């Protein structure tokens, strides 16, 4: 068995360079998730306050969702 000189380091798996790319999770905003439902309820003449209460979100979020729906679906 031949011995290595002391100047040569022993390379192990823990010393090897590795680059791992972990993409971030893309989360859809809540207003986009509820936009379709808000629009359906709004067309049934429900108020934003009633829609917000039924979906358990804020009134401002329902307004934002409805505006988003209108921007995506111009009629």
Secondary structure, DSSP 8 states (H G I E B T S, - for coil): -----TTS----GGGS-------------HHHHHHHHHHHHHHTT--HHHHHHHHTS-HHHHHHHHHHHHHHS--
